[in-house]
């Protein structure tokens, strides 16, 4: 018994005549009669009562007619579902990355994957830089983006991107703006090409709003101060990123922030100042990390490869469109 025989039987029952059914199916009546007899033989039951006016289904025929209609409907729905399925890998994966970078990357990445690989589901762990590394070592994430960590024991690492650090805050008096080099371009929104620079020593002398020393940005600022032999003028120290943002937004001080966070910190008025830090230039690096234990022949690895390639493509697009002042070091070959 096959679907074609069932379809023929349904047409015969609905037509009430073998000749009319054969005409609508564009087959010879003897061939159709043979199909019905074969179906009756396979099921071991008479399906049709034949008379000079046509055919009517027996009780077994009525039952088969009802069941066959449902079966053919289910088969059609199954075919449509299969045909609608997109090609490509299927599965879930977890990405761990610093929360500042998550604000820039994750929206475009998830939207991109929804279009290109809708059967991939991505979970995100956004946390402090130190906790991102721990999540990878604890195997709670398959992909990690590490900060200023070129190698990590137990992980496969590959350079991903590097970006400059910026100095920003409310400069209502204009005193800090006078220290910038070259002068800012007025009358247009600043871009990476037009943003001014500020000497680290000049930035360090301003009232600073910083997180504690357990945070990677503070550690980098401390290292730069040590290299320059410069003291930091810390006016406020808080661990909460929201408190830090509230303080510099209201003019209580200035802070250091990576380029990836600038898109998440829009201009807060004409007094808002953003300048790239130089002397020394402060560079923040990102490394892609994966577990060395993954099976490269598995479906999970296909998902990982697709996500890594999408991540590289999205990052490159953000740089090319000016949304991220960074240099993408890795663009195609996943670790």
C-alpha positions in Angstrom: 0.0 0.0 0.0 1.4 3.4 -1.0 0.2 7.0 -0.9 -0.6 6.9 -4.6 -3.0 4.0 -4.2 -4.7 5.8 -1.3 -5.0 9.0 -3.4 -6.6 7.0 -6.2 -9.1 5.4 -3.8 -10.1 8.8 -2.4 -10.8 10.1 -5.9 -12.9 7.0 -6.7 -15.0 7.4 -3.6 -15.6 11.1 -4.2 -16.4 10.6 -7.9 -18.7 7.6 -7.2 -17.6 6.1 -10.4 -14.4 4.3 -11.6 -14.8 5.8 -15.1 -15.2 9.4 -13.9 -12.3 8.9 -11.4 -10.1 7.5 -14.2 -10.9 10.6 -16.3 -10.0 13.0 -13.6 -6.8 11.2 -12.8 -5.8 10.9 -16.5 -5.3 7.1 -16.3 -7.0 4.2 -18.0 -9.9 2.7 -16.2 -8.5 -0.9 -16.2 -5.3 0.4 -14.6 -7.3 2.2 -11.9 -9.5 -0.9 -11.3 -6.3 -2.9 -10.9 -5.0 -0.4 -8.3 -8.2 -0.7 -6.3 -8.2 -4.5 -6.4 -4.5 -4.5 -5.3 -5.5 -2.3 -2.4 -8.3 -4.6 -1.4 -6.0 -7.6 -1.6 -3.4 -5.9 0.6 -6.0 -4.9 3.3 -7.9 -8.2 3.0 -11.3 -6.4 2.8 -13.7 -5.3 0.1 -13.6 -1.5 -0.1 -16.2 -0.8 -2.8 -19.7 -2.0 -3.7 -20.1 -2.0 -7.5 -23.4 -1.4 -9.3 -24.6 -0.3 -12.8 -24.8 3.3 -11.5 -21.3 3.4 -10.0 -19.5 2.5 -6.8 -20.1 3.1 -3.1 -17.7 2.4 -0.2 -18.3 -0.5 2.1 -18.0 0.0 5.9 -14.3 -0.8 5.5 -14.1 1.6 2.5 -15.6 4.4 4.6 -13.1 3.8 7.3 -10.2 3.7 4.8 -11.5 6.8 3.1 -11.5 8.8 6.4 -8.1 7.5 7.5 -6.5 8.0 4.1 -7.6 11.6 3.9 -5.9 12.3 7.3 -2.8 10.4 6.3 -2.5 12.2 3.0 -3.0 15.6 4.8 -0.3 14.7 7.3 2.0 13.6 4.5 1.4 16.9 2.7 2.1 18.9 5.8 5.2 16.9 6.5 6.5 17.6 3.0 5.9 21.3 3.4 7.7 21.4 6.7 10.7 19.6 5.3 10.8 21.8 2.3 10.7 24.9 4.4 13.6 23.8 6.6 16.6 25.9 5.9 19.9 24.3 5.0 22.8 24.5 7.4 23.9 23.5 10.9 21.5 23.1 13.8 22.1 23.3 17.5 22.9 25.6 20.4 26.1 27.3 21.6 27.1 29.6 24.4 29.3 32.7 23.9 31.0 34.4 26.9 32.3 37.9 26.4 32.9 41.2 28.4 29.7 43.1 28.9 31.0 46.3 27.3 31.7 44.3 24.1 28.4 42.5 24.3 26.4 45.7 23.9 28.2 46.4 20.6 28.5 42.9 19.1 25.6 40.7 20.3 22.7 42.5 18.7 24.1 42.5 15.2 25.5 39.0 15.6 22.2 37.4 16.8 20.2 39.3 14.0 22.8 38.1 11.4 22.5 34.4 12.6 18.7 34.6 12.6 18.9 35.4 8.9 21.7 33.1 7.8 21.4 30.2 10.3 18.0 30.2 11.9 18.4 26.7 13.4 21.3 27.9 15.6 20.4 29.1 19.0 23.0 31.3 20.8 23.2 31.8 24.6 25.2 34.7 25.9 27.2 35.1 29.1 28.3 38.7 29.5 30.4 39.4 32.5 33.6 40.9 33.8 36.7 39.9 31.8 38.0 37.6 34.5 34.7 35.8 34.7 34.6 35.3 30.9 37.9 33.4 31.2 36.5 31.4 34.1 33.4 30.5 32.2 35.6 29.1 29.4 37.8 27.1 31.7 34.7 25.7 33.5 33.3 24.7 30.1 30.2 26.8 30.6 30.7 28.3 27.2 32.0 27.0 23.9 33.3 30.4 22.6 34.9 33.1 24.6 36.3 36.6 23.8 39.1 37.2 26.3 40.5 40.7 27.1 44.3 41.3 26.9 44.9 37.6 27.2 46.8 36.2 24.2 47.1 32.6 25.6 45.3 30.7 28.3 46.2 27.2 29.4 43.5 24.7 28.5 42.1 26.9 25.7 42.7 27.3 22.0 43.3 31.0 21.4 43.6 33.2 18.3 43.8 37.0 18.0 40.5 38.6 17.2 40.6 42.4 17.4 42.4 45.4 19.0 40.9 48.8 19.8 42.0 52.1 21.4 41.1 53.4 24.8 39.3 56.8 25.1 38.9 59.5 27.7 35.4 60.9 28.0 33.2 63.1 30.3 31.4 66.4 30.6 33.8 69.3 30.1 31.5 72.2 31.0 34.4 74.6 31.7 36.2 73.8 28.5 39.5 73.4 30.3 40.1 69.9 29.2 39.1 70.6 25.6 42.0 73.1 25.5 44.4 70.2 26.1 43.3 68.1 23.1 45.4 67.6 20.1 44.5 68.3 17.3 41.5 70.6 18.1 38.1 68.9 17.8 36.0 69.5 14.7 32.9 71.5 15.6 29.6 71.4 13.8 29.6 67.7 13.1 29.5 64.4 15.0 32.9 63.2 15.9 34.1 60.0 14.1 37.3 57.9 14.7 39.0 60.0 12.0 38.0 63.4 13.6 38.2 62.6 17.3 41.0 64.4 19.0 43.8 62.9 21.1 44.7 63.6 24.7 48.0 63.0 26.4 47.7 60.4 29.2 49.4 62.6 31.8 46.8 65.4 31.0 44.0 62.9 31.3 45.3 61.4 34.6 45.3 64.9 36.2 41.6 65.4 35.7 39.1 64.2 38.4 38.6 60.5 37.5 35.6 58.2 37.9 37.0 54.7 37.9 36.1 51.2 38.9 38.3 49.3 41.4 41.6 47.6 40.6 40.0 44.2 40.0 38.6 45.5 36.7 40.7 45.2 33.6 40.3 48.8 32.4 41.4 50.1 35.8 44.4 47.8 35.7 45.4 49.1 32.3 45.0 52.7 33.5 47.2 51.9 36.5 49.9 50.3 34.3 49.9 53.3 32.0 50.3 55.6 35.0 53.2 53.5 36.3 55.0 53.7 32.9 54.6 57.4 32.8 55.4 58.0 36.4 52.0 59.8 36.7 49.6 59.8 39.7 45.9 59.3 39.1 43.5 61.9 40.4 40.7 59.5 41.4 37.6 61.4 42.5 35.2 58.5 42.7 35.7 54.8 42.8 32.8 52.4 42.3 32.4 48.9 40.9 29.0 49.4 39.4 29.2 50.4 35.7 25.8 52.1 36.1 27.1 54.3 39.0 30.2 55.2 37.0 28.1 56.1 34.0 25.8 58.3 36.2 28.8 60.1 37.7 30.5 61.1 34.5 27.2 61.9 32.8 26.4 64.4 35.5 29.8 66.0 35.3 31.3 64.5 38.4 34.5 63.4 36.6 36.0 61.7 33.6 36.6 58.1 32.8 38.5 55.8 30.5 36.5 53.6 28.2 37.3 51.2 25.3 36.2 52.1 21.8 33.5 49.4 21.8 31.6 51.2 24.5 31.4 54.6 22.7 28.4 53.5 20.7 26.7 52.7 24.0 27.5 56.1 25.3 26.0 58.7 23.0 26.9 62.4 23.2 25.4 64.0 26.3 25.4 67.5 24.9 27.7 70.1 23.6 30.0 69.8 26.6 30.5 66.1 26.0 34.2 65.2 25.3 35.7 62.1 23.8 39.4 61.8 23.0 41.8 59.0 22.2 44.4 58.5 24.8 48.1 58.7 23.7 51.5 58.8 25.3 51.2 55.9 25.9 48.5 54.8 23.5 46.3 52.5 25.4 45.3 49.4 23.4 42.8 46.8 24.4 43.1 43.4 22.7 40.5 40.7 22.2 41.3 37.0 21.7 38.9 34.3 20.5 39.0 31.2 22.7 37.5 27.7 22.2 37.9 24.4 23.9 40.5 22.0 22.4 38.3 19.1 23.3 35.6 19.6 20.7 34.8 17.0 18.1 35.7 18.6 14.7 33.5 16.1 12.9 30.4 16.7 15.0 27.3 18.8 14.4 28.3 20.9 17.3 31.6 21.9 15.6 29.6 22.9 12.5 27.5 25.2 14.7 30.7 26.6 16.2 32.3 27.2 12.9 29.2 29.0 11.6 29.0 31.3 14.7 32.7 32.1 14.6 32.6 33.0 10.9 29.4 35.1 11.6 31.2 36.8 14.5 34.1 37.8 12.3 31.9 39.1 9.5 29.8 41.2 11.9 32.8 42.6 13.6 34.4 43.5 10.2 31.1 45.2 9.2 31.0 47.3 12.4 34.5 48.5 11.7 33.9 49.3 8.1 30.7 51.2 8.8 32.4 53.3 11.5 30.5 51.9 14.5 33.6 50.4 16.0 37.0 52.1 16.0 39.0 48.9 16.0 41.2 46.7 13.9 40.0 43.2 13.2 42.9 40.8 13.4 41.0 37.6 12.7 38.5 37.5 9.9 37.9 34.0 8.6 39.8 31.0 10.1 38.3 29.9 13.4 40.6 28.5 16.1 
